[in-house]
Amino acid sequence: MKTIVGVSLSSSGRDYEKKIILKGENILIKRLGTDGDFNKARKLFLDYEDKIDAFGLGGADLTLGIGNDRYRIRDISKLIKGIKTPIFDGNGIKQILDKQSIDILKKSLDLKNKKVLMVCATNRSGMAKEFEKNQCKMTYGDLMFGLKLDFPIHSLKTGKILIKVLLPIITEFPFRFIYPIGKTPKKNYKFIKYFQSADIIAGDFHYIKKYSPWDLSGKIILTTTTTKEDVIDLKNRGVEYLIVSTPEIGERCYGSNIIEALLYSLNKKYRLKDYRELIKILNLKPTIKKLN
């Protein structure tokens, strides 16, 4: 049996252990949250090293950037230093899954001139590129939600200029300063107006959960992993459509880090074309829910 272990810096309250069958292979998936405890996460990596097929890294990214301009995050590099078992944060497949999500959205909605708040482009630049290709009116929240600065960015062109100056500095910051890790983060309504004016709210769910207002009536949310409780909460807040870019396997949506680790475990390859081929063979598609 193949084994995937997802080590997450997010809440341990979302842990699970699940057995699935993919491509005729029995696969055990474990998700182990550490509530933001880097020492605990490091110990898990060391305990499971060489005993499993691959790790997923949840609640964090190995790098940030736009396109090929990527910068390693100091704290995360220290966390996984010396670990030889392959570790995946999901960035290797996000551009495939995100394009699928936007293609599906286009079938029921004319995206031209739609106002999109993308909470963070530097961890999902492929999604940002797809929105811009469809002529959406973009607001990127990297500086707002990452640095708490009321400075929206409205194009990837501007973003690319800024990241060359800022990301080499920002990626040296303590990770908990730029990303909401640990147990459920305290709500922050500092940037509420950007959520209220958007037609579509997209990107990392941890940022959306922390900064979005209660009233999300009529909004479309395109995001990553959500739990059953998250879906109920979004329905109660008036969200019209929820699109989760990762597929549902065995009645559960997994994070992109787990999906990437799964794909790698099936053929021990991690090139984009190999992922794309496997995603097609396995018929993995985004999860779409009409909530209201």
N, C-alpha and C positions, 0 to 999 in steps of 0.2 A: 504493500500500500504506500502510495506517495503521501507525503505530509507537508503541509504549508502552515507556517506559524506567522501570524500577523502581530507584531509588537507595536503597540500604539501609545503615544504620549497623551492620548485622550482618556476619557472616563473608563474605569474598569466596569462600570455598570452596564456597558454595552457588550461585554464579553460573550462569546459563544463557542461551541464546539460542534462541528457538523461534518457528516460523511456524505459525499456526493459521488456520482459516477459520470465521468466525462471521457468521451472517446474510448470507452471500454475500460477505463482505468478507475480503480477505487482510490479516492483522494480524501484525506482527513484534513480539515481546515480548523485551526484554532485561532481565536482572536484574543489577545491578552493586553488589556489596557493597564496603564501604570499611573493614571491620575497626575500626569506631569512630572513624575519622579524619574529623573534621568539615571540615577544609580540603579533603580529597579529595572529600567529598560535595558541598561547595559548588562546587568546580570542575566536577564532572559536571553539576550543574544549569545552570551558566553555559554549558558547552560544548554542551549539547543544547537549550538554550532556543530557541524559535521554529523548531526543526528537526523536532519531533515533535508528535504529537497530544495527549499527556498524560503526566505523570509519576505513578508510584506512589512513595509514601514508605514505606519498609520499616524495621523495627527501631525505630520511633518513632511517636508520635502528635502531631498538631498541637495537640490540646486534651485535657484530662482533665475529668471531671465526671460528674454523675448527672442524667439527663434533660436539661432545658434549661439547667441551671447548669453552664456550661462555662468553663474557664480555659485560656488559651493558655500553652504552655510556652516560656519565654524563649529557651532555646538553639535550639529548633526554629524559632521565629519568626525568629531571626537567620540561621539556616541558609538559609531560603528567601526572605529579604527581597528584594523587587524582582523576583523571577522572575514573568514574565507568563504563561508556559505553565501551564495548570491542573495543580495538584498534589493528589493524593488519598491520604489515609491509611487509607481503608477504613471510617471511621466512618459514612459516608453510607449504607452498605448492611449494616452489621453487624446492625442490629436485624432486618432481613429474613432474612438467612442464619441468624442465631442462633435465631430463632423456628422456622424450618424444621427446624433440628437438634433442638430440644427436642420439636417435634411428632413427629418420627420416633422419638425415644427413648421417648416416651409410648406408642407403639404396642406396644412389647415390655416395658415396665417401668412399674409403678405408682410414680409419683414421690412420692406423698404420704409424708412423714416420712423420705424418703431424705436422708442426710447428704451435703451438697455443700460441698466446699472450692472456692471461686472465688478464684483467686489475686489477681485485681484486678478490682474492679467499676467503677472510674472510667474504664476504657477499653473496657468492654463492659456498660454499665448496662442495655441492652436484654435481654441474656442473664440478668442478675441478676433483672430484673423478671419474666421468664418463669418462672424457677425458683420465685420467691416466689409467683406466681400458682398454681403447682402444689403449694403447701404443703410445699416441701422445707425441711429444717432447714439453714439457711445459715451458713457461716463465710466472711467476706470477709477476704482477706489484704493489703489495700492498705497498711496501716500496717506489717505484718510484712515484706513483700517489698519495699515501696517505701522504708520508713524504718528497717527492721531493729528494729522495736519489737514485743515479744510482746504485742500488743494486738489480738485478733480482734474483728471487728465481725459482728453477727448479724442485722442488718436494714438495708434501704435507708433506712428512716426515720432510724435512727441515723446512717447514712453521710451523708445529706443535711445533717444538722446539723453534722457534723464537717468536711465539705468546705468549708462556707462560712467556717470559721475557718482551716483548714489549707491548702487548695489555693492560695489567693493567695500563700502563703509557699512551699509546696513547688514550685510551678511556676517559681519564681525560682532554685531550686537548679541546680547543674550537672547536666545530664541523666544523665550516666553514674553519678551517685550514686543515682538513683532507678530506673534501668532497666539491665539487663545487656546492654550493647552490645559490639561488637567480636567477636573470635574466641570460640570456645567458652568460656563463663565457667567459672571454678573452682566446683566443687560446694560447696554450703553446706547443712549438715544441722541448722541451728539450730531449724527449725520442723517437724521430722520428724513429731511427734505428730499434727499436723493432717492430714497426708497419710494416716497410718496409720488414723485413725478415720473417714475419709471413704469413702462408697460411690462418689461421683462426684467427679472432679477436673476443674475446668473453667477455661477462660480462656487467657490468653496462654502460648504454648508455651515462650518463653524463660524465664519464671519457673518453669514446671513443670520444665523441663530442669535448671535450676540448683539448685532447692531440694528436689526429690522424692527419696525414698530409693530404693535399688536395688530392693527388693521391693515391687512394685505388684500382687501377685497378686489376681485377681478384681476389680480396679478398672475403672471405665468412665472414659475420658478424652474430654472434649469440648473441642477446641482449634482452633487456627488452622493455618497451614501446617506440614506435616511433610515431611521428605525420606524417600526409601526407607530410608536408614540409620537415621533416627529410628524408623520403623515396625518395623524388625528389632529395634532396641534395646528398644522397648516390649514387643514380643512376648516377647523373652528375659527381660524383667522381670516377666512374668506378667499383663500387662494383658489383660482379657477382651475389651472392645470399645473401638475407637478411632473417634470421630466427628470428622471434620474439617469445620468449618462451610462452608468454601469448596468449590465443585464441582471435579470432575476434568474437565479439558478437554484432549483430546489426550494422555491417559495421564499427565497431570501435575496436581497440586493447586497452585493459585496462591494467593498471599496476598490478603486482602480489599482491600488497596490496589491490587493489579494488577487484580482483578475490577472494582473501581469505575472505575478508569481505562479499562478495556475498554468498560464499559457507556457511559461518557461519550463515548468515541470513536465509537460507533456512531450516536449521534443528537445529540451536542453538548448534551445536557440533563442536569441533575443534581438534579432534584427526586425525592423519594422515590417518588412515584407512577410516574414514568418508569422508575426502576430496577425497581420491582415488576413493571411491565408487561413489560419486557425479560427479566427473570429468568423470567417465566412463558412468554414466547414461545420463549426459548432452552432451556427446560426444565432450568435450572441447579439442581442439588440438592446437598445435603451429601454428602460421601463417608463411607461407613460400612464398617468392616472388623472382622470377628470375628477376633481374634488368637489366642485360646486357648479 
